[in-house]
């Protein structure tokens, strides 16, 4: 009896391989479900919610800090104490009218009484408010949500103390921010998942978005965990009886609560969709495209990781990191195009941010700089002049009888006058000079490396050019004049002056304002000069 060795045909071996490859997607599907169980999916959903809330928290707190900076900047404006109450109220009205955020901006005196309120509520007693007590102690405040005594609306208050030249407390400037502004902000930062994100007060009442109607009930597990600062793990039932995964973040020093919930069914739908795919289709796709996809994945791994790392740096705010073209061989053309498109997007984001920064320093009507530019880059110019021992001069210019132009010919004619005056200054000044619209029809020119004789020549040249300027306004041609107050800090005194650059600038502004007052009182359309004092005084 002979024994023949077992032989394996090529067809048999191929069948074994095909069966193995057929079973592989099934085994992979079962393994996916075992490894990525429901609990794992829920943990990932909770982590995603927490990451989204962290970004939203940073955005909200940065936005609130910007509003606090706006009010601090306004409280430091010397005109808050220098202007008559009607003029100060008119200035606040212009700021509120141009803002989509503040409902009201009010000056409150040192006794807690409102003195300049665009809404027309003088004499209101706010001395018992926490933000007034904080201002007395020298602190700026961003309050919790409260009911305004001035408008009756639910708002939160941003306030900053006001001091005079002798550093005496003279009250505060406060701005009321409406909850509708917060609702708009929440809609902006809402993520694109199916989660529900709310901004609440510490008692669970809804702040924003207002259209969602209500906040969290006292018995809601998410709210109770937030009050106890306890971790919230896994699925729970909310006050409405729905099974959800949630996360929370405290915002604004613990006064506001940012929460997000996502329904369990939405989380499991991802796994159900994956496991519900027809096995035959998965098998065919694996058999046909598996080897190709593996090679493609190897060619994609390095460039995509580099793109991911660059995106993380962009997310962290490092927009100056270079986006380099792909140099590896064998990278698919589609990935190269993706990298090119991504780098182009980054470049456009940088350009947009640069444009936003430029816009934040520019007066939209005249194209001149604004007060924010003066108290940032202007301080740098002044500091450079002081370090170099160079003279520096400042002009304060005010269009004569400008209100008469608005009243007689309309605000469009007044805007044309302001734009033409700004264009004339741009042509007349040196490139090194800075000019800003300080407010209304008032402009400021900061001229580094220019002493008293140079700045007086410049002021007279501007005044004479304005006399010759003609501005078409419909069927009439408008002519106007300008009064100019000038001051200089000569080279011999720039390095001797004491105090910060901000204090020196405020002293120059105050001195030029005094000279402007003399020019107005002496008949307008003239230049008056007062030298800077040795000890710069803030107005």
MIBAGU-331209 format. One record per residue (C-alpha): residue in one letter; x, y, z. Coordinates in nm, 2 decimals. Layout:
N
resn/east/north/up
A/X/Y/Z
...
! end
This chain:
539
resn/east/north/up
X/0.00/0.00/0.00
X/0.14/0.32/-0.10
X/0.07/0.65/0.06
X/0.05/0.95/-0.16
X/0.15/1.28/-0.01
X/-0.13/1.54/0.03
X/-0.11/1.80/-0.24
X/-0.25/2.15/-0.22
X/-0.37/2.29/-0.54
X/-0.32/2.66/-0.62
X/-0.70/2.69/-0.63
X/-0.73/2.55/-0.28
X/-0.47/2.79/-0.15
X/-0.65/3.08/-0.32
X/-0.98/2.97/-0.17
X/-0.82/2.96/0.18
X/-0.68/3.31/0.13
X/-1.02/3.43/0.00
X/-1.20/3.28/0.30
X/-0.96/3.44/0.53
X/-1.00/3.78/0.36
X/-1.38/3.74/0.36
X/-1.38/3.67/0.74
X/-1.14/3.95/0.81
X/-1.39/4.24/0.77
X/-1.64/4.05/1.00
X/-1.37/3.99/1.26
X/-1.27/4.35/1.23
X/-1.63/4.47/1.27
X/-1.67/4.26/1.59
X/-1.33/4.37/1.72
X/-1.43/4.74/1.65
X/-1.74/4.69/1.86
X/-1.55/4.52/2.14
X/-1.26/4.77/2.15
X/-1.47/5.08/2.09
X/-1.75/4.98/2.32
X/-2.04/5.21/2.41
X/-1.85/5.33/2.71
X/-1.55/5.42/2.50
X/-1.77/5.61/2.26
X/-1.93/5.80/2.54
X/-1.59/5.89/2.69
X/-1.48/6.02/2.36
X/-1.80/6.23/2.32
X/-1.74/6.37/2.67
X/-1.38/6.46/2.58
X/-1.50/6.62/2.26
X/-1.75/6.83/2.45
X/-1.49/6.93/2.71
X/-1.25/7.04/2.44
X/-1.52/7.24/2.26
X/-1.62/7.41/2.59
X/-1.25/7.49/2.66
X/-1.22/7.68/2.33
X/-1.56/7.85/2.38
X/-1.45/7.95/2.74
X/-1.13/8.11/2.61
X/-1.33/8.30/2.34
X/-1.59/8.43/2.58
X/-1.34/8.54/2.84
X/-1.13/8.71/2.58
X/-1.44/8.89/2.45
X/-1.53/9.00/2.80
X/-1.17/9.12/2.86
X/-1.19/9.33/2.54
X/-1.51/9.50/2.67
X/-1.33/9.57/3.00
X/-1.04/9.72/2.80
X/-1.28/9.94/2.61
X/-1.41/10.09/2.93
X/-1.07/10.13/3.09
X/-0.95/10.31/2.78
X/-1.25/10.54/2.79
X/-1.22/10.61/3.17
X/-0.86/10.72/3.10
X/-0.97/10.97/2.84
X/-0.90/11.32/2.99
X/-1.22/11.46/2.83
X/-1.44/11.26/3.08
X/-1.35/11.53/3.34
X/-1.27/11.82/3.10
X/-1.59/11.83/2.89
X/-1.91/11.99/3.00
X/-2.18/11.73/3.08
X/-2.39/11.79/2.76
X/-2.08/11.75/2.55
X/-1.97/11.44/2.74
X/-2.32/11.29/2.70
X/-2.30/11.36/2.33
X/-1.97/11.19/2.31
X/-2.11/10.88/2.49
X/-2.41/10.89/2.25
X/-2.18/10.87/1.95
X/-1.99/10.58/2.10
X/-2.31/10.38/2.19
X/-2.45/10.45/1.84
X/-2.14/10.31/1.68
X/-2.13/10.00/1.90
X/-2.32/9.68/1.86
X/-2.24/9.58/2.21
X/-2.30/9.86/2.47
X/-2.65/9.96/2.54
X/-2.54/10.26/2.75
X/-2.22/10.43/2.87
X/-2.25/10.65/3.18
X/-2.02/10.87/3.39
X/-2.09/10.83/3.76
X/-1.94/11.09/3.99
X/-1.75/11.02/4.32
X/-2.07/11.03/4.52
X/-2.23/10.75/4.31
X/-2.46/10.98/4.11
X/-2.50/10.95/3.73
X/-2.39/11.27/3.56
X/-2.36/11.20/3.19
X/-2.60/10.93/3.05
X/-2.70/10.91/2.69
X/-3.03/10.76/2.80
X/-3.11/11.08/3.00
X/-3.11/10.95/3.36
X/-2.90/11.20/3.55
X/-2.89/11.19/3.92
X/-2.95/10.82/3.97
X/-2.79/10.69/4.29
X/-2.56/10.39/4.22
X/-2.35/10.42/4.53
X/-2.48/10.09/4.67
X/-2.37/9.89/4.37
X/-2.07/9.66/4.41
X/-1.90/9.80/4.10
X/-1.91/10.15/4.26
X/-1.76/10.02/4.58
X/-1.49/9.85/4.38
X/-1.42/10.17/4.18
X/-1.37/10.36/4.51
X/-1.11/10.10/4.60
X/-0.94/10.16/4.26
X/-1.06/9.84/4.09
X/-1.22/9.78/3.75
X/-1.51/9.54/3.75
X/-1.70/9.31/3.52
X/-2.02/9.23/3.71
X/-2.26/8.94/3.71
X/-2.59/8.97/3.53
X/-2.81/9.22/3.70
X/-3.11/9.44/3.63
X/-3.01/9.79/3.52
X/-3.15/10.08/3.72
X/-3.11/10.30/3.42
X/-3.29/10.09/3.15
X/-3.46/9.81/3.34
X/-3.30/9.55/3.12
X/-3.09/9.25/3.22
X/-2.73/9.34/3.15
X/-2.39/9.30/3.29
X/-2.18/9.60/3.38
X/-1.82/9.68/3.28
X/-1.68/9.97/3.49
X/-1.35/10.14/3.56
X/-1.25/10.42/3.80
X/-1.18/10.78/3.69
X/-0.90/10.99/3.84
X/-0.81/11.35/3.79
X/-0.46/11.50/3.74
X/-0.39/11.49/4.12
X/-0.47/11.12/4.12
X/-0.79/11.18/4.31
X/-1.09/10.95/4.26
X/-1.35/11.13/4.06
X/-1.60/10.85/3.99
X/-1.62/10.59/3.73
X/-1.72/10.51/3.37
X/-1.96/10.22/3.32
X/-2.09/10.04/3.02
X/-2.40/9.82/3.01
X/-2.37/9.52/2.79
X/-2.69/9.36/2.68
X/-2.76/8.99/2.70
X/-2.85/8.99/2.33
X/-2.48/9.06/2.26
X/-2.39/8.75/2.46
X/-2.65/8.55/2.26
X/-2.49/8.67/1.94
X/-2.15/8.57/2.07
X/-2.28/8.22/2.18
X/-2.42/8.16/1.83
X/-2.08/8.26/1.69
X/-1.88/8.01/1.91
X/-2.14/7.73/1.90
X/-1.98/7.41/1.76
X/-2.12/7.22/1.47
X/-2.21/6.90/1.65
X/-2.56/6.81/1.77
X/-2.48/6.91/2.12
X/-2.66/7.19/2.31
X/-2.44/7.46/2.46
X/-2.57/7.71/2.72
X/-2.42/8.00/2.92
X/-2.58/8.01/3.26
X/-2.57/8.21/3.58
X/-2.44/8.04/3.89
X/-2.80/7.96/3.99
X/-2.88/7.78/3.67
X/-3.07/8.06/3.50
X/-3.01/8.10/3.13
X/-2.80/8.39/3.00
X/-2.74/8.30/2.64
X/-2.85/8.20/2.38
X/-3.18/8.36/2.47
X/-3.38/8.17/2.21
X/-3.33/7.84/2.39
X/-3.58/7.96/2.66
X/-3.45/7.81/2.98
X/-3.15/7.70/3.17
X/-3.09/7.40/3.39
X/-3.32/7.28/3.67
X/-3.19/7.25/4.03
X/-3.22/6.87/4.01
X/-3.02/6.84/3.69
X/-2.72/6.61/3.75
X/-2.50/6.83/3.53
X/-2.58/7.14/3.73
X/-2.53/6.96/4.06
X/-2.19/6.83/3.95
X/-2.09/7.18/3.84
X/-2.19/7.33/4.18
X/-1.98/7.07/4.35
X/-1.69/7.09/4.10
X/-1.73/6.72/4.07
X/-1.63/6.51/3.76
X/-1.92/6.40/3.55
X/-1.86/6.06/3.39
X/-2.08/5.85/3.16
X/-2.44/5.87/3.06
X/-2.70/6.02/3.30
X/-3.06/6.14/3.27
X/-3.11/6.51/3.26
X/-3.41/6.69/3.42
X/-3.62/6.61/3.10
X/-3.55/6.24/3.14
X/-3.33/6.21/2.84
X/-3.01/6.01/2.85
X/-2.72/6.24/2.77
X/-2.35/6.29/2.81
X/-2.25/6.63/2.94
X/-1.96/6.86/3.03
X/-1.92/7.20/3.20
X/-1.67/7.48/3.24
X/-1.68/7.77/3.49
X/-1.64/8.11/3.32
X/-1.58/8.47/3.43
X/-1.42/8.39/3.77
X/-1.69/8.13/3.85
X/-1.99/8.36/3.81
X/-2.10/8.20/3.48
X/-2.14/7.84/3.38
X/-2.08/7.70/3.03
X/-2.25/7.36/2.98
X/-2.30/7.13/2.69
X/-2.51/6.81/2.65
X/-2.52/6.55/2.37
X/-2.79/6.28/2.35
X/-2.68/5.92/2.38
X/-2.87/5.81/2.07
X/-2.66/6.06/1.86
X/-2.34/5.91/2.00
X/-2.44/5.55/1.94
X/-2.56/5.63/1.59
X/-2.20/5.65/1.47
X/-2.13/5.30/1.59
X/-2.46/5.17/1.47
X/-2.39/5.31/1.12
X/-2.05/5.16/1.11
X/-2.17/4.81/1.23
X/-2.47/4.83/1.01
X/-2.28/4.85/0.68
X/-2.33/4.54/0.46
X/-2.06/4.29/0.53
X/-2.04/4.20/0.16
X/-1.97/4.55/0.06
X/-1.70/4.58/0.33
X/-1.55/4.26/0.21
X/-1.54/4.36/-0.15
X/-1.40/4.70/-0.06
X/-1.12/4.53/0.15
X/-1.04/4.28/-0.12
X/-1.02/4.54/-0.40
X/-0.89/4.85/-0.23
X/-0.71/4.71/0.08
X/-0.36/4.69/-0.06
X/-0.40/5.02/-0.25
X/-0.52/5.19/0.06
X/-0.23/5.05/0.27
X/0.02/5.19/0.03
X/-0.17/5.52/0.01
X/-0.19/5.54/0.39
X/0.19/5.50/0.41
X/0.24/5.78/0.16
X/-0.01/6.01/0.34
X/0.11/5.95/0.70
X/0.41/6.19/0.72
X/0.26/6.49/0.53
X/-0.08/6.46/0.71
X/0.10/6.45/1.05
X/0.29/6.76/0.96
X/-0.03/6.93/0.85
X/-0.19/6.83/1.18
X/0.10/6.96/1.38
X/0.09/7.29/1.20
X/-0.29/7.31/1.25
X/-0.24/7.26/1.62
X/0.01/7.55/1.63
X/-0.24/7.76/1.44
X/-0.51/7.66/1.69
X/-0.28/7.77/1.97
X/-0.25/8.11/1.82
X/0.10/8.08/1.66
X/0.01/8.22/1.32
X/0.37/8.31/1.23
X/0.47/7.95/1.19
X/0.57/7.88/0.82
X/0.36/7.65/0.61
X/0.62/7.47/0.40
X/0.54/7.29/0.06
X/0.57/6.91/0.06
X/0.91/6.78/-0.05
X/0.87/6.40/-0.01
X/0.87/6.19/-0.32
X/0.57/5.97/-0.39
X/0.32/6.20/-0.22
X/-0.01/6.19/-0.42
X/-0.09/6.50/-0.62
X/-0.42/6.55/-0.43
X/-0.23/6.57/-0.10
X/0.01/6.83/-0.25
X/-0.29/7.03/-0.36
X/-0.45/6.99/-0.02
X/-0.13/7.12/0.14
X/-0.12/7.42/-0.11
X/-0.48/7.50/-0.03
X/-0.42/7.48/0.34
X/-0.11/7.70/0.32
X/-0.31/7.95/0.11
X/-0.59/7.94/0.37
X/-0.33/8.01/0.65
X/-0.19/8.30/0.45
X/-0.54/8.45/0.40
X/-0.61/8.41/0.78
X/-0.29/8.60/0.85
X/-0.39/8.87/0.60
X/-0.74/8.88/0.76
X/-0.60/8.91/1.11
X/-0.36/9.19/0.99
X/-0.65/9.37/0.83
X/-0.85/9.34/1.15
X/-0.56/9.48/1.35
X/-0.53/9.76/1.10
X/-0.91/9.83/1.12
X/-0.90/9.84/1.50
X/-0.65/10.13/1.48
X/-0.83/10.32/1.20
X/-1.13/10.56/1.20
X/-1.36/10.42/0.93
X/-1.49/10.76/0.81
X/-1.17/10.95/0.76
X/-0.91/10.68/0.73
X/-0.71/10.85/1.00
X/-0.59/10.66/1.31
X/-0.80/10.65/1.62
X/-0.73/10.70/1.99
X/-0.64/10.34/2.03
X/-0.36/10.39/1.78
X/-0.24/10.70/1.96
X/-0.22/10.53/2.30
X/-0.03/10.23/2.15
X/0.19/10.31/1.86
X/0.20/10.68/1.96
X/0.34/10.58/2.29
X/0.61/10.38/2.11
X/0.70/10.69/1.90
X/0.72/10.91/2.21
X/0.93/10.65/2.39
X/1.17/10.63/2.10
X/1.21/11.01/2.09
X/1.28/11.02/2.47
X/1.54/10.74/2.45
X/1.71/10.92/2.15
X/1.70/11.27/2.32
X/1.49/11.41/2.03
X/1.23/11.68/2.05
X/0.86/11.58/2.01
X/0.56/11.80/1.94
X/0.19/11.76/1.95
X/-0.09/11.95/1.77
X/-0.46/11.94/1.87
X/-0.68/12.06/1.58
X/-1.05/12.14/1.60
X/-1.27/12.24/1.30
X/-1.44/12.58/1.37
X/-1.82/12.58/1.39
X/-1.84/12.22/1.27
X/-2.18/12.18/1.43
X/-2.31/12.46/1.21
X/-2.21/12.25/0.90
X/-2.41/11.95/1.03
X/-2.71/12.16/1.13
X/-2.72/12.36/0.81
X/-2.61/12.11/0.54
X/-2.67/11.77/0.70
X/-2.44/11.50/0.84
X/-2.34/11.38/0.49
X/-2.18/11.72/0.43
X/-2.01/11.71/0.77
X/-1.87/11.37/0.69
X/-1.74/11.51/0.36
X/-1.57/11.79/0.55
X/-1.40/11.55/0.79
X/-1.28/11.32/0.51
X/-1.14/11.61/0.31
X/-0.97/11.76/0.61
X/-0.82/11.41/0.69
X/-0.69/11.39/0.33
X/-0.53/11.73/0.35
X/-0.35/11.63/0.67
X/-0.23/11.31/0.50
X/-0.08/11.52/0.22
X/0.07/11.79/0.44
X/0.23/11.58/0.72
X/0.56/11.39/0.70
X/0.56/11.01/0.68
X/0.70/11.00/1.03
X/0.42/11.20/1.18
X/0.11/11.04/1.32
X/-0.24/11.19/1.30
X/-0.55/11.05/1.46
X/-0.92/11.14/1.49
X/-0.94/11.21/1.86
X/-1.32/11.24/1.86
X/-1.59/11.42/1.66
X/-1.42/11.71/1.47
X/-1.11/11.70/1.69
X/-0.78/11.56/1.55
X/-0.43/11.51/1.71
X/-0.09/11.52/1.53
X/0.21/11.37/1.70
X/0.53/11.49/1.54
X/0.85/11.32/1.66
X/1.19/11.50/1.59
X/1.01/11.84/1.56
X/1.07/12.13/1.80
X/0.87/12.44/1.86
X/0.97/12.63/1.55
X/0.91/12.33/1.32
X/0.57/12.25/1.47
X/0.46/12.61/1.45
X/0.55/12.63/1.08
X/0.36/12.30/1.03
X/0.06/12.43/1.22
X/0.05/12.75/1.01
X/0.09/12.56/0.69
X/-0.21/12.34/0.79
X/-0.42/12.64/0.89
X/-0.35/12.82/0.57
X/-0.42/12.51/0.36
X/-0.75/12.47/0.53
X/-0.85/12.83/0.45
X/-0.80/12.75/0.08
X/-0.98/12.41/0.10
X/-1.31/12.38/-0.08
X/-1.55/12.08/-0.02
X/-1.84/12.03/-0.27
X/-2.16/11.93/-0.09
X/-2.45/11.90/-0.33
X/-2.51/12.24/-0.49
X/-2.29/12.43/-0.25
X/-1.92/12.45/-0.18
X/-1.82/12.45/0.18
X/-1.53/12.64/0.33
X/-1.41/12.62/0.69
X/-1.13/12.70/0.92
X/-0.94/12.52/1.19
X/-0.81/12.62/1.54
X/-0.49/12.46/1.65
X/-0.33/12.42/1.99
X/0.04/12.33/1.98
X/0.30/12.21/2.24
X/0.65/12.08/2.23
X/0.89/11.88/2.45
X/1.23/12.01/2.33
X/1.53/11.78/2.29
X/1.70/11.91/2.61
X/1.40/11.79/2.82
X/1.29/11.47/2.66
X/1.53/11.25/2.86
X/1.49/11.46/3.17
X/1.12/11.42/3.20
X/0.99/11.19/3.47
X/0.71/10.94/3.45
X/0.60/10.69/3.20
X/0.56/10.75/2.83
X/0.18/10.74/2.88
X/0.21/11.01/3.15
X/0.42/11.23/2.91
X/0.17/11.18/2.63
X/-0.13/11.27/2.85
X/0.06/11.58/2.96
X/0.12/11.69/2.60
X/-0.25/11.63/2.52
X/-0.35/11.84/2.82
X/-0.11/12.12/2.73
X/-0.22/12.12/2.36
X/-0.58/12.12/2.47
X/-0.51/12.43/2.68
X/-0.35/12.60/2.38
X/-0.65/12.50/2.17
X/-0.88/12.66/2.42
X/-0.68/12.98/2.39
X/-0.70/12.97/2.01
X/-1.08/12.93/2.03
X/-1.11/13.21/2.28
X/-0.90/13.44/2.07
X/-1.13/13.42/1.78
X/-1.06/13.08/1.61
X/-0.87/13.02/1.29
X/-0.54/13.07/1.46
X/-0.25/12.88/1.62
X/-0.17/12.91/1.99
X/0.14/12.75/2.14
X/0.22/12.65/2.50
X/0.55/12.47/2.59
X/0.52/12.14/2.77
X/0.57/12.16/3.14
X/0.87/11.99/3.31
X/0.62/11.77/3.51
X/0.37/11.63/3.25
X/0.02/11.64/3.40
X/-0.26/11.41/3.30
X/-0.58/11.60/3.22
! end
